[in-house]
Amino acid sequence: MSRALFITLGFEEKFAVRALTRHGLDKGDKITLITGPRIDKVNKAINFISDFISKYYGGEVDLHVEEVSVHDIYAAISSLRRILNDRSRDADQVIVNLSGGMRVLIAAFIIALGLINLPNLIVEIETEDSSTLIQIPTQIIKVWRHQVGVEKTEILKILVSRGGYMSSREIAKLTGKDESTIRRHLSKLREIGLVEAKRFKPLLVKASPTATIFI
């Protein structure tokens, strides 16, 4: 069974090493370390983990490091969605450990997890004193994705690509859906803050900044 392991990393490598030891590694597993700015202390932790993997697992696992900018929360979430999709492709199980790293990075990671469908997902986090390992219920994380769905995501893609206001009639023509269906979807998207309305007769809407994380 192939696995993809994602670990948020800050200045200390101890949480990452414990996660790797706890789950063990097999040939073909992919490990992705997610960091904020790559300052010296972070690079030192990365080098320690790389040496640890080389010593105990040789070249049988794939180690990859991704630096994510935390200054723009929308960009961070979008980057993490891409990383999760790319690095979990063909994996039978996805394990995410959020014990280390910057708080804003961890928050963005949890949101990104809720926006995509990953196989056999395990999300875990250790308390600061390392006394307890908590597994986060994935049903809670997935609520955001289920609120939007495929058809609403298609509408958001159109609105984001246009970058301005569009009428419900224009959207209906582009999607091939009935305008009443589009207006119903737009009503739900306005309710959860993903589109903004300029007027209602005719209905003119545009994507909100938050909408970019869903596409």
Solvent accessible surface area in square Angstrom, and as a share of the most:
residue,aa,sasa,rsa
1,M,153,0.68
2,S,41,0.26
3,R,22,0.08
4,A,1,0.01
5,L,3,0.02
6,F,1,0.00
7,I,1,0.01
8,T,1,0.01
9,L,4,0.02
10,G,12,0.12
11,F,112,0.47
12,E,95,0.42
13,E,46,0.21
14,K,80,0.34
15,F,21,0.09
16,A,1,0.01
17,V,27,0.16
18,R,85,0.31
19,A,1,0.01
20,L,0,0.00
21,T,88,0.51
22,R,97,0.35
23,H,47,0.21
24,G,24,0.23
25,L,16,0.08
26,D,85,0.44
27,K,163,0.69
28,G,45,0.43
29,D,0,0.00
30,K,64,0.27
31,I,0,0.00
32,T,1,0.01
33,L,0,0.00
34,I,0,0.00
35,T,0,0.00
36,G,4,0.03
37,P,57,0.36
38,R,97,0.35
39,I,83,0.42
40,D,124,0.64
41,K,120,0.51
42,V,6,0.04
43,N,45,0.23
44,K,155,0.66
45,A,0,0.00
46,I,12,0.06
47,N,91,0.46
48,F,101,0.42
49,I,0,0.00
50,S,39,0.25
51,D,95,0.49
52,F,36,0.15
53,I,6,0.03
54,S,70,0.45
55,K,153,0.65
56,Y,131,0.50
57,Y,50,0.19
58,G,39,0.37
59,G,83,0.79
60,E,97,0.43
61,V,17,0.10
62,D,62,0.32
63,L,52,0.26
64,H,68,0.31
65,V,37,0.21
66,E,32,0.14
67,E,99,0.44
68,V,3,0.02
69,S,67,0.43
70,V,16,0.09
71,H,163,0.73
72,D,71,0.37
73,I,66,0.33
74,Y,80,0.30
75,A,47,0.37
76,A,1,0.01
77,I,4,0.02
78,S,42,0.27
79,S,35,0.23
80,L,0,0.00
81,R,37,0.14
82,R,121,0.44
83,I,2,0.01
84,L,0,0.00
85,N,63,0.32
86,D,56,0.29
87,R,31,0.11
88,S,8,0.05
89,R,141,0.51
90,D,131,0.68
91,A,15,0.12
92,D,66,0.34
93,Q,32,0.14
94,V,0,0.00
95,I,4,0.02
96,V,0,0.00
97,N,1,0.01
98,L,0,0.00
99,S,17,0.11
100,G,10,0.09
101,G,27,0.26
102,M,82,0.37
103,R,217,0.79
104,V,55,0.31
105,L,1,0.00
106,I,26,0.13
107,A,49,0.38
108,A,0,0.00
109,F,1,0.00
110,I,46,0.23
111,I,53,0.27
112,A,0,0.00
113,L,1,0.00
114,G,0,0.00
115,L,12,0.06
116,I,12,0.06
117,N,110,0.56
118,L,10,0.05
119,P,55,0.35
120,N,99,0.51
121,L,21,0.11
122,I,39,0.20
123,V,0,0.00
124,E,3,0.02
125,I,47,0.24
126,E,14,0.06
127,T,40,0.23
128,E,155,0.70
129,D,105,0.54
130,S,40,0.26
131,S,85,0.55
132,T,66,0.38
133,L,74,0.37
134,I,83,0.42
135,Q,115,0.51
136,I,34,0.17
137,P,69,0.43
138,T,28,0.16
139,Q,135,0.60
140,I,113,0.57
141,I,4,0.02
142,K,48,0.20
143,V,79,0.45
144,W,91,0.32
145,R,55,0.20
146,H,125,0.56
147,Q,70,0.31
148,V,6,0.03
149,G,36,0.34
150,V,133,0.76
151,E,70,0.32
152,K,33,0.14
153,T,32,0.18
154,E,64,0.29
155,I,2,0.01
156,L,0,0.00
157,K,107,0.45
158,I,30,0.15
159,L,1,0.01
160,V,42,0.24
161,S,95,0.61
162,R,122,0.45
163,G,66,0.64
164,G,24,0.23
165,Y,82,0.31
166,M,1,0.00
167,S,17,0.11
168,S,2,0.01
169,R,155,0.57
170,E,68,0.31
171,I,0,0.00
172,A,11,0.08
173,K,159,0.67
174,L,109,0.54
175,T,19,0.11
176,G,70,0.67
177,K,70,0.30
178,D,92,0.48
179,E,56,0.25
180,S,69,0.44
181,T,27,0.16
182,I,1,0.01
183,R,92,0.34
184,R,147,0.54
185,H,22,0.10
186,L,0,0.00
187,S,50,0.33
188,K,65,0.28
189,L,0,0.00
190,R,78,0.29
191,E,129,0.58
192,I,54,0.27
193,G,40,0.38
194,L,4,0.02
195,V,5,0.03
196,E,71,0.32
197,A,34,0.26
198,K,128,0.54
199,R,114,0.42
200,F,112,0.47
201,K,186,0.79
202,P,79,0.49
203,L,3,0.01
204,L,28,0.14
205,V,0,0.00
206,K,65,0.27
207,A,21,0.16
208,S,8,0.05
209,P,80,0.51
210,T,47,0.28
211,A,0,0.00
212,T,51,0.30
213,I,9,0.04
214,F,27,0.11
215,I,69,0.35
